[in-house]
Amino acid sequence: MVHFDVLTLFPAMFSGPLEDSILKRARESGRLSVDLHNIRDFAMDKHHITDDAPYGGGGGMVMKVEPIFNAVETVLGGETGTPIILLSPQGCLFTQAVAWELAQYPRMMLICGRYEGVDERVRAHLATHEISIGDYVLTGGELAALVVIDAVTRLLPGVLGDPGATSEDSHACGLLEGPHYTRPPEYRGWTVPPILLSGNHAAVARWRRNQALRRTLERRPDLLAQASLSEQDRIYLAGVETGESSEED
């Protein structure tokens, strides 16, 4: 079970994703819980102002330091050891390995930035982690927070119907997933690879592994440098590069 505390200026953005599909079932089963905290509720003034103009000039507004500190300290109540994660394009890249690391925590807090970002003192003196979901800029951290919640939740025991499903996902073992097929076996002249209809489980497993290797080599060769490869994998990849291994292998 994992619990997320999310600090946001726009809590309504979370209602749809959290109320459908896997995240909904995870919440109903007690494996996931999410509390949304409106940062405006922790502002110091009667108008609940949470942003101000940047010192030194420049465009845009900056999220104020006091409401965020007040929110974190109020929600955690002195609890220590909970990751306090700032969603930011300046953070470390969110990967499957990071998702696995976070899935080990029973509780974590996500801070959703907005505007030009948060006061630097939040980053320097409050956040324990800073995460980016990619090299692009969003209007706020809410969508990034949902990505983190989804990626972490599906790793929890019992969340997915198939216990082995997460181990076969793209990036789970350092490779992209190979192709998948389902009924019908023929559509508009396009047929399912015969090996998948053979009933030979060992041969199917090897074919799927080879297809994952081929797809990774073709689309994300950079991943192969960190992937755990067997000697058989390396022989197959060498064959792909020289044209000796076909797509049917």
C-alpha positions in Angstrom: 0.0 0.0 0.0 1.2 3.5 -0.8 -0.1 6.9 0.2 0.5 10.1 -1.8 0.0 13.6 -0.5 -0.2 16.0 -3.4 0.2 19.7 -3.0 -1.4 21.6 -5.8 -3.2 24.8 -6.8 -5.6 22.8 -9.0 -6.8 19.7 -7.2 -9.7 19.2 -9.6 -7.2 18.1 -12.3 -6.8 14.8 -10.5 -10.4 13.8 -10.2 -10.7 12.1 -13.6 -7.5 10.0 -13.7 -7.9 8.9 -10.1 -11.5 7.8 -10.6 -11.0 5.4 -13.5 -9.2 2.2 -14.5 -6.3 0.8 -12.5 -5.9 3.8 -10.2 -9.6 3.6 -9.2 -9.4 -0.1 -8.5 -6.2 0.3 -6.5 -7.9 2.9 -4.4 -11.0 0.8 -3.9 -8.8 -2.2 -2.8 -6.8 -0.1 -0.3 -3.5 -0.5 -2.2 -3.4 3.2 -3.1 -4.6 6.3 -1.2 -4.2 9.9 -2.4 -4.9 13.1 -0.4 -5.0 16.4 -2.4 -4.0 19.5 -0.5 -4.8 22.9 -2.0 -1.8 25.1 -1.4 -4.0 28.2 -1.2 -5.4 26.8 2.1 -2.0 27.3 3.6 -1.4 30.9 2.4 -0.6 33.5 5.1 -3.0 36.3 4.0 -6.7 36.7 3.8 -6.7 36.6 0.0 -4.8 33.3 -0.1 -2.1 34.6 -2.4 0.4 31.9 -3.4 2.5 33.6 -6.0 4.4 36.9 -6.4 6.6 38.8 -8.9 10.2 37.6 -9.0 13.0 39.6 -7.3 15.3 41.1 -10.0 12.4 41.5 -12.5 11.5 39.3 -15.4 8.3 37.8 -16.7 5.9 35.5 -14.9 5.2 34.8 -11.3 6.9 32.6 -8.7 5.2 30.4 -6.2 5.7 31.8 -2.7 7.8 29.9 -0.1 5.6 30.2 3.0 2.4 28.4 1.8 4.4 25.4 0.5 6.4 25.1 3.7 3.3 25.5 5.8 1.5 22.8 3.8 4.3 20.3 4.0 4.9 20.8 7.7 1.1 20.7 8.5 0.4 17.6 6.5 3.5 15.6 7.7 3.2 16.9 11.2 6.9 16.4 12.1 7.1 13.0 10.4 10.5 12.2 9.0 11.7 9.9 6.2 8.9 10.7 3.8 10.1 11.7 0.3 9.1 15.2 -0.5 9.2 15.4 -4.3 9.2 18.6 -6.3 8.0 18.0 -9.9 10.2 20.2 -12.0 11.8 20.2 -15.5 15.1 20.7 -13.7 14.8 17.4 -11.8 16.4 14.0 -12.4 14.7 12.1 -15.2 11.9 9.8 -14.1 12.6 6.3 -15.2 11.3 2.8 -14.5 14.2 2.4 -12.0 13.1 5.6 -10.1 9.5 4.3 -10.1 10.7 1.0 -8.5 12.7 3.0 -5.9 9.7 5.1 -5.0 7.4 2.1 -4.8 9.4 0.9 -1.7 8.1 3.9 0.3 4.7 3.7 2.1 4.2 7.4 1.8 5.4 10.3 -0.3 4.6 13.9 -1.0 4.4 15.5 -4.4 4.7 19.3 -4.9 3.2 20.5 -8.1 4.9 23.7 -9.3 3.2 26.4 -11.5 4.0 29.6 -13.3 7.8 30.2 -13.5 8.4 27.7 -10.7 8.7 27.7 -6.9 10.9 29.9 -4.7 14.4 28.4 -4.7 14.2 27.9 -1.0 11.7 25.1 -1.5 14.1 23.3 -3.7 17.1 24.0 -1.5 15.7 23.4 2.0 12.4 21.4 1.7 12.4 19.0 -1.2 14.2 15.7 -0.8 13.8 14.8 -4.4 13.4 16.7 -7.7 11.9 14.8 -10.6 11.3 15.6 -14.3 9.2 13.4 -16.5 11.0 14.5 -19.7 12.8 17.3 -21.5 9.9 19.5 -22.1 7.9 22.1 -20.2 4.3 21.7 -18.9 2.0 24.4 -17.5 2.3 22.8 -14.1 3.4 19.8 -12.1 -0.1 18.2 -11.9 0.2 16.0 -15.0 3.7 15.0 -13.9 2.4 14.0 -10.5 -0.2 11.8 -12.1 2.5 10.1 -14.2 4.5 9.4 -11.0 1.4 8.1 -9.2 0.4 5.8 -12.1 3.9 4.4 -12.7 4.5 3.7 -9.0 1.0 2.3 -8.3 1.1 -0.3 -11.0 4.3 -1.8 -9.4 2.5 -2.5 -6.1 1.6 -6.2 -5.5 -1.9 -7.0 -6.4 -2.6 -3.9 -8.5 -2.3 -5.6 -11.9 -4.2 -8.8 -12.6 -1.1 -10.6 -13.9 1.7 -10.6 -11.3 4.4 -10.9 -14.0 3.0 -8.1 -16.2 5.3 -5.4 -14.9 8.4 -7.4 -15.6 7.5 -7.6 -19.3 6.8 -3.8 -19.8 9.0 -1.7 -21.9 11.9 -0.4 -19.8 11.3 -2.9 -17.0 14.3 -5.0 -18.0 16.1 -2.3 -19.9 14.6 -3.1 -23.2 11.5 -2.0 -25.2 8.7 -4.5 -25.4 8.3 -6.5 -28.6 5.1 -6.7 -30.7 1.8 -8.2 -29.4 -1.0 -9.8 -31.3 -4.5 -11.1 -30.5 -7.5 -12.5 -32.5 -8.1 -12.7 -35.4 -5.1 -14.6 -36.7 -5.5 -12.9 -40.1 -6.7 -9.4 -40.9 -6.6 -7.9 -44.4 -3.9 -10.3 -45.3 -1.7 -9.5 -42.3 -1.1 -12.6 -40.3 0.1 -13.4 -36.8 3.7 -14.8 -36.7 3.3 -18.6 -36.8 5.6 -19.1 -33.7 2.9 -17.4 -31.5 0.4 -20.1 -32.6 2.7 -23.0 -32.2 2.1 -23.8 -28.5 5.9 -24.1 -28.0 6.3 -21.8 -24.9 10.0 -21.9 -24.9 10.2 -20.9 -28.5 7.6 -18.2 -28.0 9.6 -16.8 -25.0 12.8 -16.7 -27.1 11.0 -15.0 -30.0 9.6 -12.4 -27.7 13.0 -11.7 -26.3 14.6 -11.5 -29.7 11.8 -9.1 -30.9 12.5 -6.9 -27.8 16.2 -6.9 -28.6 15.5 -6.0 -32.2 13.1 -3.2 -31.4 15.4 -1.7 -28.8 18.3 -1.8 -31.3 16.3 -0.1 -34.0 14.5 2.5 -31.8 16.5 3.1 -28.6 20.0 1.6 -29.1 21.2 3.8 -26.2 19.3 1.5 -23.8 21.4 -1.6 -24.7 24.4 -0.2 -23.0 22.7 -0.6 -19.6 20.6 -3.7 -20.4 21.4 -7.1 -18.9 22.2 -9.2 -21.9 23.1 -12.9 -22.2 25.6 -14.3 -24.6 22.6 -15.5 -26.7 21.2 -12.0 -26.7 24.5 -10.6 -28.0 24.8 -13.2 -30.7 21.3 -12.3 -31.9 22.0 -8.6 -31.9 25.2 -9.2 -33.8 23.1 -11.1 -36.4 20.6 -8.3 -36.7 23.4 -5.8 -37.3 24.9 -8.0 -40.0 21.6 -9.0 -41.5 22.0 -12.6 -40.6 19.1 -12.6 -38.1 15.6 -12.2 -39.7 12.5 -10.7 -38.1 11.0 -14.2 -37.9 13.8 -15.4 -35.6 
